[in-house]
Amino acid sequence: MVGVSSEVGGVKSARRAVELVEAFAETGAWLSLAELHERTGFPRSSLHGLVRTLLEAGWLEIDEAGTRYRLGVRALICGTAYLDRDPVIPFATEALERLRSASGFTTHFARRNGAQVVYLETRESRHSVHLVSRVGRTLPAYATALGKALLAELTADEVARLVPEKLPPLTEHTLPTRSVLVAECALIRESGFAAEVGEGTPGIRCVAAVVPYRIPATDAISCSMPVDRVDEAGVARVSELLLETTAELGRRLRGAGVR
């Protein structure tokens, strides 16, 4: 019984350590033990030990006062290792650079992780405004063109298992409900690409399309444009370039045996 209890306790501790790291990843602020307790609900005694262990391992760092913590460099090292080992990234990087050169706008490559999209690569235009979609950034799939393109790969029931009926807004233009999202996914499947205006980031217009090398698609590419620098004709031109780029990338990945 001791062995079983130890195993269960070890798994629980590991799960809590992961949840603690994710709590730090969700905010850019320094967090105190009291704030971590409020966010996670972990017992203060367990929380103190977890924080100390993560601090000693380099996953956290502590401020000069010795009272608040944030993610440490170890998190960056492991995150970079994921990108270094992903066989899709070199192909996607080339595609992003070609699309940026052809369109003149910022391009992104992202992957769906449950109900979120994770930005894995970005190529900014020379005239880009500051965007929140840096590498490693996660956003709700329903609030981005990238995410909506990927959600359109799923059935309505699958989407329902991922997002609530009422969608928490990122901006005043974020889609309000799952029902509206599902209806838009149907239109996306017809057109082949997703679009949004200010739904995830104010002042930014975006089009996105999936990379067709997996079923259902897990990855997508987008092009982000300041709303005051593009008209409907410009969006149509960028959308055509985007579809050409994703189709070619899909062919290259399939040809290279990447799955």
C-alpha positions in Angstrom: 0.0 0.0 0.0 2.9 2.4 0.7 4.1 2.0 -2.9 0.7 2.7 -4.3 0.2 5.7 -2.1 3.6 7.1 -3.0 2.9 6.6 -6.7 -0.4 8.4 -6.4 1.1 11.2 -4.4 4.0 11.6 -6.8 1.6 11.9 -9.8 -0.5 14.5 -7.9 2.6 16.5 -7.1 3.8 16.4 -10.7 0.3 17.5 -11.9 0.4 20.4 -9.5 3.9 21.4 -10.6 2.7 21.5 -14.2 -0.4 23.5 -13.2 1.8 25.9 -11.3 4.0 26.5 -14.3 1.0 27.1 -16.4 -0.3 29.6 -13.9 2.8 31.6 -14.3 2.6 31.3 -18.1 -0.8 32.9 -18.1 0.5 36.2 -16.7 3.5 38.4 -17.3 3.5 39.7 -13.7 5.5 38.6 -10.7 3.4 36.5 -8.3 3.6 36.1 -4.6 2.7 32.9 -2.7 -0.6 34.5 -1.6 -1.5 35.3 -5.2 -0.5 31.8 -6.4 -2.7 30.3 -3.6 -5.6 32.4 -4.8 -5.0 31.4 -8.5 -4.4 27.6 -7.9 -6.2 26.8 -4.7 -3.2 24.6 -3.6 -2.6 24.3 0.1 -0.1 26.8 1.3 2.3 24.1 2.7 2.3 22.2 -0.6 2.6 25.4 -2.6 5.7 26.6 -0.7 7.5 23.3 -1.4 6.5 23.3 -5.1 7.8 26.8 -5.6 11.0 26.1 -3.8 11.6 23.0 -6.0 10.8 24.8 -9.2 13.0 27.7 -8.2 16.0 25.4 -7.5 15.5 23.7 -10.8 15.5 27.0 -12.7 11.9 26.9 -13.8 11.2 30.0 -11.6 13.2 33.1 -10.6 12.7 35.3 -7.5 12.6 39.1 -7.2 15.2 41.1 -5.2 12.8 41.3 -2.2 12.6 37.5 -2.2 8.7 37.6 -2.1 7.5 37.2 -5.7 8.2 34.8 -8.5 8.0 34.4 -12.3 9.0 31.9 -14.9 12.7 31.2 -15.2 15.0 30.6 -18.1 14.4 26.8 -17.9 11.0 27.4 -19.4 12.4 29.1 -22.4 15.0 26.4 -22.9 12.4 23.7 -23.0 10.0 25.7 -25.2 12.8 26.3 -27.7 13.6 22.6 -27.7 10.1 21.8 -28.8 10.5 24.2 -31.8 13.9 22.8 -32.6 12.6 19.3 -32.8 9.4 20.0 -34.8 10.0 18.9 -38.4 7.3 21.3 -39.7 8.9 24.5 -38.5 11.7 24.8 -41.1 9.1 24.4 -43.9 6.7 26.7 -42.3 9.3 29.4 -41.8 10.2 29.5 -45.5 6.5 29.7 -46.3 5.9 32.6 -43.9 8.9 34.5 -45.4 7.5 34.0 -48.9 4.1 35.1 -47.9 5.4 38.2 -46.0 7.4 39.2 -49.1 4.5 38.8 -51.4 1.9 40.4 -49.2 3.9 43.0 -47.3 2.2 42.1 -44.1 3.0 40.1 -40.9 2.6 36.3 -41.2 2.0 33.7 -38.5 2.1 29.9 -38.2 0.1 28.4 -35.3 -1.1 25.0 -34.0 -4.4 24.2 -32.3 -4.0 22.9 -28.7 -7.5 22.1 -27.5 -9.5 25.3 -27.5 -6.5 27.5 -28.0 -4.1 28.3 -30.8 -0.3 28.5 -30.0 1.8 30.7 -32.2 4.9 28.8 -33.2 6.5 31.2 -35.7 6.0 34.8 -36.8 7.5 37.0 -39.5 6.7 40.7 -39.0 6.4 43.2 -41.8 8.6 46.2 -41.8 5.6 48.4 -41.0 3.9 46.2 -38.5 2.3 47.5 -35.3 3.1 45.7 -32.1 1.1 42.5 -32.0 0.4 40.1 -29.1 0.9 37.0 -31.2 4.6 36.5 -30.4 6.1 32.9 -30.5 4.6 30.9 -27.7 1.6 33.1 -27.2 -1.7 31.3 -26.8 -5.1 32.8 -27.7 -8.7 31.4 -27.7 -9.3 29.7 -31.0 -12.7 31.3 -31.4 -11.2 34.8 -31.3 -8.6 34.4 -34.1 -8.8 33.7 -37.8 -6.2 31.0 -37.3 -8.3 29.3 -34.6 -11.5 29.6 -36.6 -9.9 28.0 -39.6 -8.8 25.1 -37.5 -12.1 24.8 -35.6 -13.8 24.6 -39.0 -12.0 21.3 -39.5 -14.1 19.8 -36.7 -17.8 18.8 -36.4 -20.3 21.0 -34.5 -20.3 18.4 -31.7 -16.5 18.5 -31.4 -16.5 22.3 -31.3 -19.2 22.1 -28.6 -16.9 20.0 -26.5 -14.1 22.6 -26.7 -15.9 26.0 -26.2 -18.8 27.2 -24.1 -22.0 28.5 -25.6 -21.2 32.0 -24.4 -17.7 33.0 -25.5 -15.7 35.3 -23.2 -14.8 38.4 -25.3 -11.3 39.6 -26.0 -12.5 42.7 -27.8 -15.9 44.2 -28.6 -15.8 42.4 -31.9 -15.2 38.8 -30.6 -17.9 36.4 -31.7 -20.5 36.3 -28.9 -21.7 32.6 -28.9 -20.7 29.1 -30.0 -23.8 29.0 -32.2 -22.5 32.0 -34.2 -19.0 30.4 -34.3 -20.4 27.1 -35.7 -22.3 28.9 -38.4 -19.2 30.8 -39.4 -17.2 27.6 -39.5 -19.6 26.3 -42.1 -18.9 29.4 -44.2 -15.1 28.9 -43.7 -15.3 25.4 -45.1 -17.0 26.8 -48.2 -14.5 29.6 -48.8 -11.4 27.8 -47.7 -10.2 30.5 -45.4 -11.2 32.3 -42.2 -11.3 36.1 -41.7 -11.7 38.4 -38.7 -11.6 42.2 -38.1 -10.6 43.1 -34.6 -11.9 40.0 -32.9 -8.7 39.1 -31.2 -6.7 42.3 -31.4 -8.2 45.8 -31.9 -7.2 47.5 -35.2 -6.0 44.3 -36.8 -7.6 42.5 -39.7 -6.6 38.9 -40.3 -7.1 36.0 -42.8 -6.0 32.4 -42.2 -6.1 29.0 -43.8 -5.2 25.5 -42.7 -2.1 23.7 -43.9 -3.5 20.5 -45.5 -1.1 17.7 -44.5 -3.1 16.2 -41.5 -6.7 15.3 -41.1 -8.2 17.1 -39.4 -5.7 19.9 -39.8 -3.7 20.9 -36.8 -1.8 23.9 -38.2 -2.7 27.1 -40.0 -1.0 30.2 -41.5 -2.4 33.7 -41.2 -1.7 37.2 -42.5 -2.3 40.2 -40.1 -3.1 43.6 -41.6 -3.8 47.0 -39.9 -7.4 47.8 -40.7 -6.3 51.3 -41.9 -3.8 49.9 -44.4 -5.9 47.5 -46.4 -9.2 47.6 -48.4 -11.5 44.8 -49.6 -9.5 44.4 -52.8 -6.3 44.1 -50.8 -7.8 41.5 -48.5 -8.9 39.5 -51.5 -5.4 39.6 -52.9 -3.8 38.5 -49.7 -6.4 35.7 -49.3 -5.4 34.3 -52.7 -1.7 34.5 -51.8 -2.5 32.7 -48.5 -4.4 29.9 -50.1 -1.5 29.4 -52.6 1.0 29.4 -49.8 -0.8 26.9 -47.5 -1.5 24.5 -50.4 2.1 24.5 -51.5 3.3 24.0 -47.9 0.9 21.1 -47.5 2.3 19.5 -50.7 5.9 20.0 -49.5 5.2 18.4 -46.1 3.4 15.4 -47.5 6.2 15.0 -50.1 8.7 15.0 -47.2 6.8 12.4 -45.3 5.9 14.8 -42.4 2.8 13.8 -40.6 
